[in-house]
Amino acid sequence: MKVKDVVSLIEQLAPLHYQESYDNSGLTAGNPNNEVTGIMLCLDVTDAVLEQAHSEGLSMVISHHPLVFKPLKRLTDATRPERLMAKAIRYGMALYACHTSLDSARDGVSWRMAQILGLH
């Protein structure tokens, strides 16, 4: 399976047009045509997440929160997002975030929470 196939599956459940205007859901790093060797799921992309995924030979990380909310102007390792994005690129890892697109999707985060609380 390729990165673009995983992206397609995610976006069937949580289309990108569901995301809020301030958000940055979607594929934020990686080649859509690369093969996926394994996927790590997380809330936030951290050094520990990238290191574990890399050590386990996983080529994709799917996070709830995007690593980058605002455009990066450089990759100098000066900030956490710059450093982690550069590391993901060095590792050849695809990063996908499904923040507010998943929050807004039917069967997504908010929908499930409302269901558990008995809300309609």
C-alpha positions in Angstrom: 0.0 0.0 0.0 1.3 3.5 -0.8 1.0 6.7 1.2 -1.6 8.0 -1.2 -3.8 4.9 -0.6 -3.7 5.5 3.2 -4.5 9.2 2.6 -7.4 8.2 0.4 -8.8 5.9 3.1 -8.5 8.6 5.8 -10.1 11.2 3.6 -13.1 9.0 2.8 -13.9 9.2 6.6 -12.6 12.7 7.2 -12.5 14.8 4.0 -10.1 17.8 4.1 -13.0 20.2 3.3 -14.3 19.5 6.9 -11.3 21.1 8.5 -11.4 24.5 10.0 -9.8 27.4 8.1 -7.0 27.8 10.7 -6.1 24.1 10.5 -3.5 22.2 8.6 -4.9 18.7 8.2 -3.6 16.4 5.5 -0.3 15.1 4.3 2.3 17.5 5.6 5.5 15.5 4.7 6.4 12.6 2.5 6.0 11.3 -1.0 2.5 10.1 -1.8 3.9 7.3 -4.0 6.2 5.8 -1.3 5.3 2.4 0.0 4.0 2.2 3.6 5.9 -0.2 5.8 3.9 0.5 8.9 2.0 3.3 10.6 2.2 4.8 14.0 -0.8 6.7 15.4 -0.3 9.5 17.9 -1.9 12.6 19.3 1.1 14.8 18.6 4.3 14.3 16.6 7.2 14.3 19.1 10.9 13.3 19.0 9.9 10.1 20.8 7.2 9.3 18.2 9.6 9.8 15.3 12.4 7.9 17.0 10.1 4.9 17.8 8.5 4.9 14.4 12.0 5.0 12.8 13.4 2.3 15.0 10.5 0.0 14.2 10.8 0.6 10.5 7.5 2.4 10.2 7.3 4.9 7.3 4.2 6.8 8.2 2.9 8.7 11.3 -0.7 9.7 11.5 -1.3 12.3 14.2 -4.4 14.1 15.4 -2.7 17.4 15.8 -0.7 18.8 12.8 3.0 19.4 13.5 2.9 22.6 11.4 0.0 25.1 11.8 1.7 28.0 10.0 3.9 27.8 7.0 7.6 27.2 7.8 10.0 29.8 6.4 13.1 27.7 7.0 14.3 24.3 8.3 17.0 25.4 10.7 16.2 23.3 13.8 15.5 26.6 15.6 12.0 25.6 16.5 10.3 22.4 17.5 8.2 22.1 14.3 11.3 22.9 12.1 13.4 20.3 14.0 10.7 17.6 13.8 9.8 18.2 10.2 13.5 18.0 9.2 13.8 14.7 11.1 10.8 13.2 9.5 12.2 14.2 6.1 15.6 12.7 6.9 13.9 9.5 7.9 11.8 9.5 4.7 8.7 9.4 6.8 5.2 10.6 5.7 3.3 12.7 8.2 -0.5 13.0 8.1 -2.7 15.0 10.5 -6.4 14.6 10.7 -7.2 17.3 13.3 -10.4 19.2 12.7 -11.3 17.2 9.6 -11.7 14.2 11.9 -13.3 16.2 14.7 -16.0 17.2 12.3 -16.6 13.9 10.5 -19.5 11.6 11.1 -18.1 8.8 13.2 -15.3 11.2 14.1 -14.1 12.5 17.4 -16.9 15.0 18.2 -19.6 12.7 16.8 -18.5 9.8 18.9 -18.2 12.0 22.0 -21.8 13.3 21.4 -23.0 9.8 21.0 -21.4 8.6 24.2 -23.0 11.6 26.0 -26.4 10.8 24.5 -26.5 14.0 22.5 -28.2 14.3 19.1 
